[in-house]
Amino acid sequence: MKKTTLFMIASATILLAAPGDAMPMQGMQGQGKGMMNSKCRMMHTKMAKKKMDSPFLIKHGLPHLTKMIMPYLNDPAFNLTAVQKEKLAGVRKETIGAIRQIKPEIMQLKKEIVLASSSGASADSLKSKVEKLADLEAKATMVHLKCIEKTKNILTKDQLLFLLANKNKMKNMRGQGKMKMMKCSSGKCGGMMGQGKMKMMQNQ
């Protein structure tokens, strides 16, 4: 009985409040949505920049195995031997060295093509640069493919399965984080906050 009476009083107070009293809360919700939208825009910008910075012809789908291995070099569950570590270090060094030779020219060509196109250059005038860019990106991609092949030959089947399982786990965690951001940016977080406040009022 006491809970019901308190709830009715609280509800009446909210209904009778002046319109100006609700503005701070609306403002806070608006700020929250703005922050989430800003985070989404930053994430999209970061992804676009990552694509632009990639020297490879294939931007997605091919794993960077030597990079994936780094956090697990001394993990007992991954169980790398000293010989495997030495071989993997050699593959990584060789791959990074080859990409570092190609990447600067790729980045420069990309900038030149984008700038020229933005300045009104014709497609035909840019053809030779585009073909050269494609050739360099193809070379970088072949370096990547050889790195994957060599790394797979060094690892055992169980070690490859270990990497795959951890990759999927991380992917699922990132997916859940993105879903939360999408819900908040669409205003669903605000609705959840409102439901939580009503429950608190009912329990008082």
Stockholm file with secondary structure:
# STOCKHOLM 1.0

chainA/1-204         MKKTTLFMIASATILLAAPGDAMPMQGMQGQGKGMMNSKCRMMHTKMAKKKMDSPFLIKHGLPHLTKMIMPYLNDPAFNLTAVQKEKLAGVRKETIGAIRQIKPEIMQLKKEIVLASSSGASADSLKSKVEKLADLEAKATMVHLKCIEKTKNILTKDQLLFLLANKNKMKNMRGQGKMKMMKCSSGKCGGMMGQGKMKMMQNQ
#=GR chainA/1-204 SS CHHHHHHHHHHHHHHHSCHHHHHHHHHHHHHHHHHHHHHHHHHHHHHHHHHHHCCCSCCSSSCCHHHHHGGGTTCTTTCCCHHHHHHHHHHHHHHHHHHHHHHHHHHHHHHHHHHHHHTTCCTGGGHHHHHHHHHHHHHHHHHHHHHHHHHHHHSCHHHHHHHHHHHHHHHHHHHHHHHHHHHHHTTHHHHHHHHHHHHHHHHC
#=GC SS_cons         CHHHHHHHHHHHHHHHSCHHHHHHHHHHHHHHHHHHHHHHHHHHHHHHHHHHHCCCSCCSSSCCHHHHHGGGTTCTTTCCCHHHHHHHHHHHHHHHHHHHHHHHHHHHHHHHHHHHHHTTCCTGGGHHHHHHHHHHHHHHHHHHHHHHHHHHHHSCHHHHHHHHHHHHHHHHHHHHHHHHHHHHHTTHHHHHHHHHHHHHHHHC
//
